[in-house]
Amino acid sequence: MRFTIDVPQSVLDDLDARLRRVRLPAAAPGAPWAAGTDPGYLGELVEYWRTGYDWRAAERRLNAHPQFVLEVAGTSIHFVHVRGRGVDRVPLILTHGWPSTFAEMLPLVPLLADGFDLVIPDLPGFGFSAPLRGPATEAAIADVWAALMSRLGYDRFGAGGGDIGSGVSAWLGARYPERVIGIHTHHIKFPPAGRRGELSTAEQAFVAKLAAKSSDDYGYGIIQATRPDTLAAALTDSPAGLAAWLVEKFQRWSDCAGQVERRFSKDDLLTNVMLYWITGSIGTSFRPYRDDELAPELPMVDVPVGVTMSVEDAGLPREFAERTYSDIRYWREPTVGGHFFAQEEPELLADELRLFFRLCRS
């Protein structure tokens, strides 16, 4: 069924009233952003949100892409579906991660118009997609994606994405090798504990780096996994709180040298926040964190794989990736780009996707 974003004016009026009553915290001692979202920047962003941001214009930009909603495997899934130009096109499903939505992938649409049919869904429980009835594991989402591609008439297809999208793509390759042409990612799926024996010196250094990073940066994930409803109550009620929770990740995880607007405009940031706010989906977006402990162990992925590393994973040795993927056809060391690669470096990522899938077909 064709889908058009059309937010009731009452929702926008309620948002405006909440933004007018916003209460901002005092900044913690230390440098801006060191303790989370800088209250000074948050105040500036909220003021722009209230007086300068135009949701209706953003709505028109999003609606310029053909969107649909289908009931797939018992779940209502929202997605963009763009049929490209040319013959022998590659069907390609692109999956975002947290804290993104389908909008992260939209800069790729015009760049991949030649040679690809693009399917860009909202993850279950994100944006306009309903949550899964069962555990929201990456394996379960992969099963829904495989069913979606069948519904769209694609027997064979490629997959790509980062963060949660990387895991979903890996599971597509593991469970549907006869259907998946290849998978591309800028975040590898790390091997399970059972395949981490006798690590090389480079692998040990990378694992130690991950542990050090987690001690400083993974508090959000622990809260989302263990107390999602408590957190969701605050973020569903406060637009400023929601913006603070999401925008911090764009500042911290992107290749922006600490200056978030080097990579994202205020409009970019607020459109992402709005897609959570208007759908009330921040709580259900925590489900993959909550349900991760229920996930099965990922087997070796034997379909062709392409890796374009972001600066987030600098120092990742290829041999560590080979503990997850047996057939890495393409590997690019990091140069630019961060967690939100499709928004940060869309031209580079589009070139990498074209190159990788040419390798798969040859």
VOPAGU-2260 file (C-alpha; in pm, 1 decimal, decimal comma):
REM VOPAGU-2260
SITE   aa  ch    i         X         Y         Z
SITE  MET   A    0       0,0       0,0       0,0
SITE  ARG   A    1     133,4     343,8     -93,5
SITE  PHE   A    2     225,7     554,6     208,8
SITE  THR   A    3     249,0     931,5     252,2
SITE  ILE   A    4     375,9    1104,2     563,9
SITE  ASP   A    5     107,6    1346,3     680,0
SITE  VAL   A    6     142,2    1443,0    1044,2
SITE  PRO   A    7    -174,0    1590,7    1199,2
SITE  GLN   A    8    -140,7    1958,1    1284,0
SITE  SER   A    9    -247,3    1879,5    1639,5
SITE  VAL   A   10      75,4    1681,4    1685,9
SITE  LEU   A   11     281,6    1977,5    1569,0
SITE  ASP   A   12      87,2    2218,1    1789,2
SITE  ASP   A   13     148,6    1996,7    2091,5
SITE  LEU   A   14     518,6    1984,0    2006,3
SITE  ASP   A   15     534,2    2363,0    1980,2
SITE  ALA   A   16     372,8    2397,7    2322,9
SITE  ARG   A   17     624,8    2159,0    2476,3
SITE  LEU   A   18     919,0    2340,0    2315,4
SITE  ARG   A   19     792,6    2670,0    2456,7
SITE  ARG   A   20     798,5    2520,7    2808,0
SITE  VAL   A   21    1138,8    2352,9    2778,8
SITE  ARG   A   22    1360,9    2340,0    3087,7
SITE  LEU   A   23    1730,8    2294,5    3013,8
SITE  PRO   A   24    1983,9    2158,9    3263,6
SITE  ALA   A   25    2295,2    2335,6    3383,6
SITE  ALA   A   26    2610,9    2218,4    3213,0
SITE  ALA   A   27    2835,0    1978,1    3402,6
SITE  PRO   A   28    3187,0    2099,3    3480,9
SITE  GLY   A   29    3439,6    2045,5    3204,4
SITE  ALA   A   30    3453,5    2090,4    2830,3
SITE  PRO   A   31    3130,8    2113,3    2626,7
SITE  TRP   A   32    2996,9    1769,8    2522,8
SITE  ALA   A   33    3231,2    1585,8    2761,2
SITE  ALA   A   34    2937,6    1484,9    2983,0
SITE  GLY   A   35    2686,4    1435,9    2702,5
SITE  THR   A   36    2488,8    1679,3    2489,2
SITE  ASP   A   37    2605,9    2032,9    2559,4
SITE  PRO   A   38    2312,1    2226,9    2714,8
SITE  GLY   A   39    2422,1    2541,1    2532,8
SITE  TYR   A   40    2400,1    2370,7    2196,1
SITE  LEU   A   41    2077,3    2200,1    2295,2
SITE  GLY   A   42    1920,3    2535,9    2378,7
SITE  GLU   A   43    2025,6    2672,0    2040,7
SITE  LEU   A   44    1885,7    2366,0    1865,2
SITE  VAL   A   45    1553,9    2381,4    2051,7
SITE  GLU   A   46    1513,1    2750,7    1970,9
SITE  TYR   A   47    1573,1    2677,0    1601,8
SITE  TRP   A   48    1332,2    2384,1    1624,3
SITE  ARG   A   49    1061,6    2615,1    1756,3
SITE  THR   A   50    1122,0    2919,4    1535,8
SITE  GLY   A   51    1311,5    2813,0    1222,7
SITE  TYR   A   52    1262,5    2445,3    1148,1
SITE  ASP   A   53     992,3    2365,3     891,6
SITE  TRP   A   54     855,6    2014,2     936,6
SITE  ARG   A   55     617,5    2049,5     644,3
SITE  ALA   A   56     913,0    2119,5     414,1
SITE  ALA   A   57    1092,8    1813,4     553,1
SITE  GLU   A   58     775,5    1611,6     503,7
SITE  ARG   A   59     765,9    1713,5     136,2
SITE  ARG   A   60    1132,1    1612,4      91,2
SITE  LEU   A   61    1067,5    1272,6     246,6
SITE  ASN   A   62     748,7    1222,4      46,1
SITE  ALA   A   63     940,1    1285,0    -277,2
SITE  HIS   A   64    1056,5     922,6    -237,1
SITE  PRO   A   65     796,6     651,6    -310,1
SITE  GLN   A   66     700,1     495,0      21,3
SITE  PHE   A   67     489,5     192,0     104,8
SITE  VAL   A   68     363,9      -9,7     399,4
SITE  LEU   A   69     321,8    -386,8     376,1
SITE  GLU   A   70     219,2    -650,7     625,2
SITE  VAL   A   71     516,7    -886,8     623,2
SITE  ALA   A   72     546,7   -1190,6     849,7
SITE  GLY   A   73     283,3   -1043,1    1079,2
SITE  THR   A   74     450,5    -701,5    1103,8
SITE  SER   A   75     364,3    -374,6     929,4
SITE  ILE   A   76     682,5    -256,9     757,7
SITE  HIS   A   77     736,8      89,9     613,3
SITE  PHE   A   78     988,2     125,7     330,7
SITE  VAL   A   79    1102,5     328,8      34,5
SITE  HIS   A   80    1107,6     137,0    -294,5
SITE  VAL   A   81    1281,1     296,6    -592,5
SITE  ARG   A   82    1320,4     105,4    -917,6
SITE  GLY   A   83    1634,9     217,3   -1093,9
SITE  ARG   A   84    1727,2     268,0   -1455,9
SITE  GLY   A   85    1886,7      19,7   -1691,7
SITE  VAL   A   86    1864,7    -353,4   -1741,5
SITE  ASP   A   87    1996,6    -626,3   -1513,7
SITE  ARG   A   88    1962,6    -407,6   -1205,6
SITE  VAL   A   89    2072,8    -529,1    -862,3
SITE  PRO   A   90    1793,2    -532,2    -603,6
SITE  LEU   A   91    1954,1    -390,1    -289,0
SITE  ILE   A   92    1802,8    -366,5      58,5
SITE  LEU   A   93    1971,6    -101,1     274,3
SITE  THR   A   94    1925,4    -115,0     650,4
SITE  HIS   A   95    1993,1     168,7     892,4
SITE  GLY   A   96    2094,7     136,5    1256,0
SITE  TRP   A   97    2030,0     316,1    1583,6
SITE  PRO   A   98    1968,2     610,0    1630,1
SITE  SER   A   99    1872,4     651,1    1264,1
SITE  THR   A  100    1567,9     586,8    1049,4
SITE  PHE   A  101    1514,6     513,8     681,6
SITE  ALA   A  102    1602,1     880,1     613,4
SITE  GLU   A  103    1971,2     808,8     672,8
SITE  MET   A  104    1987,9     612,8     346,8
SITE  LEU   A  105    1798,4     858,0     125,8
SITE  PRO   A  106    2107,4    1052,0       5,1
SITE  LEU   A  107    2206,7     730,9    -178,2
SITE  VAL   A  108    1887,3     715,6    -385,9
SITE  PRO   A  109    1982,8     952,7    -671,2
SITE  LEU   A  110    2341,8     827,7    -667,8
SITE  LEU   A  111    2238,6     464,4    -722,3
SITE  ALA   A  112    1957,0     532,5    -969,7
SITE  ASP   A  113    2155,4     357,6   -1243,7
SITE  GLY   A  114    2188,0     -13,9   -1186,4
SITE  PHE   A  115    1999,6     -69,5    -860,2
SITE  ASP   A  116    1647,8    -123,4    -734,9
SITE  LEU   A  117    1656,1      16,5    -381,0
SITE  VAL   A  118    1450,4    -104,6     -86,3
SITE  ILE   A  119    1503,6     110,9     224,2
SITE  PRO   A  120    1292,6       1,8     522,0
SITE  ASP   A  121    1247,8     141,6     868,2
SITE  LEU   A  122    1364,3    -122,5    1112,6
SITE  PRO   A  123    1076,6    -285,3    1304,3
SITE  GLY   A  124     979,4     -55,5    1590,1
SITE  PHE   A  125    1152,4     242,9    1430,3
SITE  GLY   A  126     969,2     530,9    1264,1
SITE  PHE   A  127     666,2     409,4    1072,0
SITE  SER   A  128     737,7      34,4    1103,7
SITE  ALA   A  129     554,7    -160,0    1373,4
SITE  PRO   A  130     759,2    -358,3    1625,8
SITE  LEU   A  131     799,6    -732,8    1588,9
SITE  ARG   A  132     566,8    -951,8    1790,2
SITE  GLY   A  133     857,3   -1162,2    1909,4
SITE  PRO   A  134    1216,0   -1073,1    2004,3
SITE  ALA   A  135    1366,5    -799,0    1787,2
SITE  THR   A  136    1690,7    -980,9    1714,4
SITE  GLU   A  137    1891,6    -915,0    1400,5
SITE  ALA   A  138    1821,1   -1272,9    1291,1
SITE  ALA   A  139    1445,3   -1219,4    1323,9
SITE  ILE   A  140    1464,4    -892,9    1130,5
SITE  ALA   A  141    1661,4   -1068,6     856,1
SITE  ASP   A  142    1377,2   -1318,7     820,6
SITE  VAL   A  143    1130,7   -1031,6     777,4
SITE  TRP   A  144    1355,5    -865,9     517,9
SITE  ALA   A  145    1382,3   -1190,6     320,5
SITE  ALA   A  146    1002,5   -1216,0     321,3
SITE  LEU   A  147     972,1    -849,9     217,6
SITE  MET   A  148    1205,0    -900,8     -78,9
SITE  SER   A  149     998,4   -1203,5    -183,3
SITE  ARG   A  150     680,3    -996,9    -164,8
SITE  LEU   A  151     845,5    -740,6    -392,2
SITE  GLY   A  152     936,5   -1009,5    -644,8
SITE  TYR   A  153    1311,5   -1031,5    -580,6
SITE  ASP   A  154    1443,6   -1388,3    -565,8
SITE  ARG   A  155    1804,5   -1266,5    -551,0
SITE  PHE   A  156    1926,7    -944,6    -394,4
SITE  GLY   A  157    2211,6    -765,3    -223,4
SITE  ALA   A  158    2213,6    -621,3     127,0
SITE  GLY   A  159    2395,4    -336,5     294,0
SITE  GLY   A  160    2403,5    -124,4     604,6
SITE  GLY   A  161    2585,1     -37,3     922,9
SITE  ASP   A  162    2529,8     -82,8    1296,5
SITE  ILE   A  163    2210,9    -291,9    1337,1
SITE  GLY   A  164    2194,7    -294,5     957,6
SITE  SER   A  165    2528,7    -472,7     949,3
SITE  GLY   A  166    2400,1    -748,6    1173,7
SITE  VAL   A  167    2076,7    -785,3     978,2
SITE  SER   A  168    2273,6    -806,1     652,3
SITE  ALA   A  169    2506,3   -1067,9     801,4
SITE  TRP   A  170    2209,8   -1279,0     906,5
SITE  LEU   A  171    2058,5   -1247,3     560,8
SITE  GLY   A  172    2381,6   -1386,4     419,0
SITE  ALA   A  173    2398,6   -1662,9     679,0
SITE  ARG   A  174    2036,2   -1778,3     649,5
SITE  TYR   A  175    1966,9   -1709,6     282,1
SITE  PRO   A  176    2296,0   -1770,3      96,5
SITE  GLU   A  177    2112,3   -1895,8    -210,5
SITE  ARG   A  178    1932,3   -1561,5    -238,7
SITE  VAL   A  179    2190,4   -1304,9    -127,5
SITE  ILE   A  180    2423,5   -1184,6    -403,1
SITE  GLY   A  181    2653,3   -1019,3    -152,7
SITE  ILE   A  182    2654,1    -792,1     151,1
SITE  HIS   A  183    2832,5    -463,6     203,3
SITE  THR   A  184    2892,8    -291,1     533,3
SITE  HIS   A  185    3094,6     -17,8     700,9
SITE  HIS   A  186    3059,7    -194,4    1038,1
SITE  ILE   A  187    3157,6    -559,8    1046,8
SITE  LYS   A  188    2959,5    -794,6    1265,9
SITE  PHE   A  189    3206,4    -896,8    1535,1
SITE  PRO   A  190    3266,3   -1272,6    1570,0
SITE  PRO   A  191    3105,4   -1457,0    1861,8
SITE  ALA   A  192    3319,9   -1561,3    2157,2
SITE  GLY   A  193    3360,2   -1912,6    2022,3
SITE  ARG   A  194    3550,8   -1781,5    1720,8
SITE  ARG   A  195    3786,1   -1549,0    1908,8
SITE  GLY   A  196    4052,4   -1800,1    2006,4
SITE  GLU   A  197    4425,3   -1728,8    1955,6
SITE  LEU   A  198    4388,7   -1365,1    1856,0
SITE  SER   A  199    4677,3   -1201,9    1673,6
SITE  THR   A  200    4858,0    -907,5    1827,8
SITE  ALA   A  201    4662,4    -669,2    1604,9
SITE  GLU   A  202    4334,3    -834,5    1699,7
SITE  GLN   A  203    4417,1    -815,6    2070,2
SITE  ALA   A  204    4492,5    -445,0    2034,4
SITE  PHE   A  205    4161,7    -386,0    1857,9
SITE  VAL   A  206    3961,1    -578,0    2118,3
SITE  ALA   A  207    4133,1    -376,5    2392,4
SITE  LYS   A  208    4040,7     -57,0    2208,5
SITE  LEU   A  209    3677,2    -169,9    2194,1
SITE  ALA   A  210    3674,8    -239,7    2567,1
SITE  ALA   A  211    3820,4     103,4    2646,6
SITE  LYS   A  212    3566,7     272,8    2421,8
SITE  SER   A  213    3277,9      82,2    2579,2
SITE  SER   A  214    3377,6     188,3    2929,9
SITE  ASP   A  215    3329,7     553,4    2828,4
SITE  ASP   A  216    3057,9     534,0    2563,4
SITE  TYR   A  217    2828,3     236,1    2618,5
SITE  GLY   A  218    2626,2     358,7    2913,6
SITE  TYR   A  219    2342,1     441,3    2676,6
SITE  GLY   A  220    2333,3      81,3    2552,9
SITE  ILE   A  221    2321,4     -65,1    2903,3
SITE  ILE   A  222    2028,3     159,2    2994,7
SITE  GLN   A  223    1845,4      80,0    2668,8
SITE  ALA   A  224    1897,0    -291,6    2730,4
SITE  THR   A  225    1809,2    -303,8    3099,8
SITE  ARG   A  226    1568,9     -12,8    3167,6
SITE  PRO   A  227    1417,8      77,2    2829,1
SITE  ASP   A  228    1071,8     164,3    2958,6
SITE  THR   A  229    1204,9     400,6    3223,4
SITE  LEU   A  230    1412,7     586,9    2967,4
SITE  ALA   A  231    1135,4     583,3    2706,4
SITE  ALA   A  232     894,0     749,6    2949,7
SITE  ALA   A  233    1119,9    1054,3    2970,7
SITE  LEU   A  234    1207,5    1072,4    2602,2
SITE  THR   A  235     852,4    1016,7    2479,3
SITE  ASP   A  236     733,2    1307,8    2694,9
SITE  SER   A  237    1014,9    1558,7    2637,4
SITE  PRO   A  238    1118,2    1666,4    2287,6
SITE  ALA   A  239    1428,5    1838,3    2425,2
SITE  GLY   A  240    1524,2    1521,5    2611,4
SITE  LEU   A  241    1472,7    1314,4    2298,0
SITE  ALA   A  242    1687,9    1552,6    2095,5
SITE  ALA   A  243    1962,0    1541,8    2359,8
SITE  TRP   A  244    1962,6    1160,7    2363,8
SITE  LEU   A  245    1984,4    1128,7    1984,8
SITE  VAL   A  246    2198,0    1426,7    1882,4
SITE  GLU   A  247    2478,8    1330,5    2119,5
SITE  LYS   A  248    2539,1    1021,4    1905,6
SITE  PHE   A  249    2562,5    1226,9    1587,4
SITE  GLN   A  250    2820,8    1447,7    1756,6
SITE  ARG   A  251    3017,4    1162,2    1911,7
SITE  TRP   A  252    2998,8     894,2    1643,5
SITE  SER   A  253    3035,4    1091,5    1321,3
SITE  ASP   A  254    3356,9    1202,7    1154,4
SITE  CYS   A  255    3303,4    1562,1    1265,8
SITE  ALA   A  256    3597,0    1630,8    1501,0
SITE  GLY   A  257    3348,3    1719,6    1773,3
SITE  GLN   A  258    3166,0    1982,4    1564,7
SITE  VAL   A  259    2836,8    1814,1    1480,8
SITE  GLU   A  260    2732,0    2072,8    1223,0
SITE  ARG   A  261    3041,5    2002,1    1016,0
SITE  ARG   A  262    2850,3    1692,5     905,1
SITE  PHE   A  263    2482,4    1759,6     976,9
SITE  SER   A  264    2271,4    2070,7     953,8
SITE  LYS   A  265    2019,0    2147,7    1223,4
SITE  ASP   A  266    1751,6    2046,5     974,0
SITE  ASP   A  267    1919,7    1706,2     928,0
SITE  LEU   A  268    1938,1    1649,3    1301,9
SITE  LEU   A  269    1583,6    1761,4    1372,4
SITE  THR   A  270    1430,1    1558,0    1090,0
SITE  ASN   A  271    1579,1    1248,1    1246,3
SITE  VAL   A  272    1448,7    1350,1    1589,1
SITE  MET   A  273    1106,5    1427,0    1441,0
SITE  LEU   A  274    1074,5    1079,8    1290,4
SITE  TYR   A  275    1103,5     937,9    1642,8
SITE  TRP   A  276     885,1    1208,3    1801,0
SITE  ILE   A  277     587,4    1197,6    1566,4
SITE  THR   A  278     574,6     816,2    1572,7
SITE  GLY   A  279     644,2     778,6    1945,1
SITE  SER   A  280     890,4     505,4    1852,2
SITE  ILE   A  281    1191,1     579,2    2071,9
SITE  GLY   A  282    1090,2     309,5    2322,5
SITE  THR   A  283    1040,2      39,2    2061,2
SITE  SER   A  284    1370,8     137,4    1898,0
SITE  PHE   A  285    1538,0       6,3    2214,9
SITE  ARG   A  286    1406,1    -344,6    2152,0
SITE  PRO   A  287    1715,2    -472,6    1966,4
SITE  TYR   A  288    1920,7    -380,0    2274,2
SITE  ARG   A  289    1676,3    -539,8    2516,4
SITE  ASP   A  290    1643,4    -856,9    2308,1
SITE  ASP   A  291    2008,4    -899,6    2213,5
SITE  GLU   A  292    2062,5   -1161,7    2481,8
SITE  LEU   A  293    1798,4   -1375,1    2307,1
SITE  ALA   A  294    1985,2   -1372,3    1975,9
SITE  PRO   A  295    2127,5   -1697,0    1839,0
SITE  GLU   A  296    2497,6   -1722,4    1764,2
SITE  LEU   A  297    2582,3   -1599,3    1416,1
SITE  PRO   A  298    2734,2   -1876,9    1202,0
SITE  MET   A  299    3005,7   -1806,5     949,5
SITE  VAL   A  300    2881,7   -1590,7     666,1
SITE  ASP   A  301    2990,4   -1743,1     335,8
SITE  VAL   A  302    2836,7   -1508,7      76,0
SITE  PRO   A  303    3061,4   -1240,7     -82,1
SITE  VAL   A  304    3127,3    -946,4     149,5
SITE  GLY   A  305    3254,5    -594,6      92,7
SITE  VAL   A  306    3382,6    -378,2     377,2
SITE  THR   A  307    3432,4      -2,9     353,7
SITE  MET   A  308    3559,2      91,9     695,7
SITE  SER   A  309    3469,0     418,1     866,0
SITE  VAL   A  310    3701,9     603,2    1098,1
SITE  GLU   A  311    3494,5     460,1    1385,2
SITE  ASP   A  312    3668,6     126,1    1336,5
SITE  ALA   A  313    4022,6     246,5    1267,9
SITE  GLY   A  314    4263,1     -29,3    1361,1
SITE  LEU   A  315    4027,3    -314,2    1278,2
SITE  PRO   A  316    4243,0    -595,4    1136,6
SITE  ARG   A  317    4108,7    -788,0     842,7
SITE  GLU   A  318    4178,9   -1119,9    1013,7
SITE  PHE   A  319    3927,1   -1027,3    1283,4
SITE  ALA   A  320    3660,1    -974,7    1016,7
SITE  GLU   A  321    3754,0   -1309,2     860,8
SITE  ARG   A  322    3631,3   -1478,0    1179,4
SITE  THR   A  323    3281,4   -1370,1    1070,5
SITE  TYR   A  324    3304,1   -1364,4     689,8
SITE  SER   A  325    3472,5   -1637,4     485,1
SITE  ASP   A  326    3462,0   -1458,0     147,6
SITE  ILE   A  327    3569,2   -1095,4     181,6
SITE  ARG   A  328    3588,1    -977,6    -177,7
SITE  TYR   A  329    3656,7    -610,5    -105,9
SITE  TRP   A  330    3825,5    -428,8     181,7
SITE  ARG   A  331    3887,4     -55,8     214,7
SITE  GLU   A  332    4079,3      93,2     505,8
SITE  PRO   A  333    3920,4     396,1     674,4
SITE  THR   A  334    3983,6     743,8     537,7
SITE  VAL   A  335    3672,8     950,3     609,2
SITE  GLY   A  336    3318,3     899,3     735,9
SITE  GLY   A  337    3172,7     778,3    1060,9
SITE  HIS   A  338    2875,0     591,3    1199,4
SITE  PHE   A  339    2623,6     760,2     968,0
SITE  PHE   A  340    2817,5     686,7     650,6
SITE  ALA   A  341    2528,6     724,2     406,2
SITE  GLN   A  342    2465,2    1077,8     527,6
SITE  GLU   A  343    2826,6    1175,2     587,6
SITE  GLU   A  344    2983,3    1038,9     267,8
SITE  PRO   A  345    2702,7     941,8      27,7
SITE  GLU   A  346    2911,2     980,4    -290,5
SITE  LEU   A  347    3191,2     763,2    -153,8
SITE  LEU   A  348    2952,2     498,8     -24,8
SITE  ALA   A  349    2763,0     490,1    -355,6
SITE  ASP   A  350    3091,0     438,3    -541,8
SITE  GLU   A  351    3186,0     158,3    -303,3
SITE  LEU   A  352    2852,0     -15,1    -346,8
SITE  ARG   A  353    2877,7       0,5    -725,2
SITE  LEU   A  354    3233,1    -135,6    -717,5
SITE  PHE   A  355    3154,1    -416,3    -475,4
SITE  PHE   A  356    2846,9    -543,2    -657,8
SITE  ARG   A  357    3035,7    -535,1    -989,2
SITE  LEU   A  358    3288,9    -767,3    -823,1
SITE  CYS   A  359    3008,0    -994,0    -707,0
SITE  ARG   A  360    2862,7   -1021,1   -1053,5
SITE  SER   A  361    3195,6   -1089,1   -1219,0
